[in-house]
Amino acid sequence: DAGMTELSRRPLSSPARKVAENEVELILRLRRERRLGVKRLRIELERLHGLRLAASTLHMVLARHGLSALPRKRRVRHVPKRYSRPVPGERIQVDSCKIRPGLWQFTAIDDCSRYLVAGLAPRRSAAAALTLLDQMFEEMPFPVQRVQTDRGTEFFAEAVQRRLMAWSVKFRPIPPRSPHLNGKIERAQRTVLEEFWATVDSRAPDVADQLSQWVHHYNWHRPHEALGGLCPIDRVCERLGKTPIWAAVADAYDATKERVQIREHAVELALRRLK
């Protein structure tokens, strides 16, 4: 009877095996600690550890250890109305996010291409917003036509709005209690928190340089699901023929229709009705 017992058919050695034991432990640890899917596991393994593995290989490792599917909470969610501007620079969403006490992240993302710009500041202020605007105008490889923000005090400062007017950029804040209108920047900030800040020490002296390197990876190497697997720079190049130049944007800008806006939404609406 003992001789008829089913035995394992696993080979004693696997010289052609693609994943070593230490790499398997690394994959499982990232899966359990950060709850990353297969595609994001592939990105993080290549970025942090220089390990390039196919998605099918990662799925095989996870399935072998019973981690092929992440548990999901059943929630009733409405189907969002998705939109995307056809031209890079036509709408830039800007927001700020607190990382820890004494450290804020200011972020800007292009609605069309998801091209990202991020910077750090010790506090949420108009000076930090101006620094982000200068960084945005310098780093984004296309002209900016409109900036969309929430109703934070740092963005409604007169100096910030005057800077946008000087650059022939429209300032369009969203109504109160409507973060879904800034959905792309909200999702981008969550991505930065999950993929960058989860892997670094926020108190490191070179954390700004590390953030800059990660943003370059995001724009030039990280595939984006909303872009069909393309990187943001791929979408920028794809729409290059439709993207206007700075001179054309400045000519289309009507300075008579722009003015310094007030943060209180009800007062702003009342002033618009008076005019």
N, C-alpha and C positions, 0 to 999 in steps of 0.2 A: 504493500500500500504506500509506503514512503517513497518508493521509486516512481510511482505514478503522480506524485505531487507536482503541480505546475511550478516551474522555476522561472526566474527572470531571464529575459532574452537580451538584456543589456550587454553590449560588448565589454570585455575587460579593459580595453584601451580605445580611445577615440582620438587618433592623431589629427584628424581633419576637423575637429570640433572648433566652432567659431568663437565660442564664449568660454573664457577660463573661469575657474571657481571664484577667484577674487572679483572678477567682473560681474558674475552672477550676484554676489553679495552686494556689490555697489548698485546694481539695478534694483534689487529688492529693497534696499535701504531707501533709495530715492522714491520708490513706489509707496512704501509704507509711511515715510516721514512727510513727504511733500504731496502725496496723492496725485502724481503726474500721470497723464495718459501716455500712450505709446509714442505719439508724435512729439509731445513735449519732452518725454524721456530722451528721445533721440537727439533733440536739440541740446538739452542740458549735458548729456554725456559727451557730445562733441565739443561744446563750449568750455566746460569745466575740466574735462579729463582727457580731451583729445581722442576719444573712443568713438569710432564711426561704425555703427551697426545698422542693419536694415530693420525696418519696422516689423517685418515678418519674424526676424530673429528675436527681437525683443518680445513680441507676442508669444512666441514659442517658450521663452524663458518664463514669462509670467504665467502662462497656462500650466507649465510643468509644476509650478509651486502654488497653484490655486489662486493666483492674483490677476487673472485675465480680465476681470470685470470689477470696477469700483462700485461699491454700494451707493445707491442714489436714494435721496429722500423724495417721496412723491409729493409734489407741490402743484397746485393748479396755477398755471401761469398764462397770462394773456399772450397772444401772438403779436410780437412787436411789428410795427410798420418800419421796415428798413429803407434807408435812402442812402445815396452817395452822390456827391457832386461830380460832374463829369470832367472838371478841369482841376489840376493841382493848383493850390493856392487860392481857390475861389472861396473857401471857408476854412479857417484855422480855429480849432477849439483850444482854449487855454484854461488852465485851472491850477490850483495849488493843493498840496497834500502834506500833512504833518507826518514826518517820519518818527521823530522822537522829540522830547523837549529841547529846544534850541536848534532844531534842524528841520527845514521845510524844503520840499521839492516843488519847483515850478515847472510845469509841463505844457508843451504845445504839440498838437498833432494835426496833420492835414486830413481833411475829410475824405478826399479822393484817394490819395496814395498811402495814407497812414504813416507818412514820413514824420518821425518823432524828433523833438528837441526837448532836452531836460537840463535843468540846472538846480543848484542848491543855494539856500540862503539861511541865515540864522533866525530870521523871523519873517512873518508874512507882512510885507510892506510895499508901498508904491515904488520904493527904490529897487526892491527885488523884482517887481513886475517890469520896470524899465530895463533892468539888466537882461531879463528873459527876452524882451522884445528885441533888444540889440543882438542877442545871440540868435534869435529866430531869423531876423533879417540877414544875418551873416551866413548861417548854416543851411537854410532851406534853399535848394537849387532851383527855385521858381519864384516869381513875384507873388506877394501876398495881397489879396484883394479885400478880404474881410476877416475880422477877428471876432470870435464869438466866445463870451465868458459868462460865468454866473454873476450874481450881484454882490460879489465880495468887494469890500472897501478898497482893497489894494488896486483893483482894476478901474474903479470909478474916480480915482484921483485925477485932478485936472491935468497934472503933468503927463500922466499916461495917455489920456485922451488927446492932448495936444501933440504928443509924439506920433500917435497914429495919424492925426490930421496932416502933420508935416510929411509923413511918408505916403500920403494919399491912400490910406487904408480905412475902410469903414469899421466903425465900432458898433457891434450888435449884441448887447446883453440879452440873456434869456429871461423870461418872466420868473417871479419867485416860485419856489416849490415845483420846479419842472426839471429835475436833473436828467430825465430821459432825453431831453433835447440836446444835452451834452454827452450823449451816450458813448461816443468814441473816446473822448478824453477820460471818462470815468473808467472805461474798460482798459485803456492804456495804462492808467495809474495802477489798476489792480494787477496788470501784467508785470509792471516794474516791481511791485511789492512781492509778487510770487516768484519771479525769475531772477531778480537782481538782489533786492534787499534780504531775501531769505538765504543768500549765499555769502554775504559779506558782513563785516563788522561796521556798523554805522558810525562808530567813533574812531575809525582808522584815519590817520592823517591824510592818506591819499584816496579817500573814498570818492572825492569829486573826479579824480582821474579814472578810477574804476567805473564810475557811472558813465563817463564819456566813452570809454571803451565798449561798455555794454550797449549804449545807444548806437554806436557805429555797427556793432553786431546786429542789432535789431533792424537797422535801416538797410544794411547791405547783404546780410547773410541769412537772417531768420525768415523762413517762409511764413506767410500769413494766410490763414484759412479764408478770410473774407476776400482775399485777392486771388483765390484759386491756386494757392501754393506759391505765388510770386512774392518777392521781397518788395518793400516800399520803393526802392530805387528802380526796380524793374517796371513798376507802374508809372513812375515819373518818366522814364524813357519811352514807355509805350504811348503816353499821351503828350509827348514832346511837341508834336506837330500842331496840337490844339491849344497849347499853353501860350498865353500872350506874354509879351516882354514888358519890362517895367515901364517903358515909355507909353505903351498902349494902355496900361492900367492907369497911369497918371492922367492921360488924356480923357479917359472915361470917368474919372472921379469928379463929382460935382461938389465943390466945397460949399456952395450955398445951401445944400441940403443937410450939412453936418453941423453939429453944435455940441457943446459939452453937456452930457446927460447927467441927470440926478439919480442917485441910487434908489430913493424911495419910489417904487413903481407907481403907486397911486398918484403922487405928485407929478411924476413924469407924464402919465396919461392925461392929467388935467391940463398941463402946459401944452400938450399936443393939440387938445381940443380947442384951447384958446387961440392957437395959431392957425 
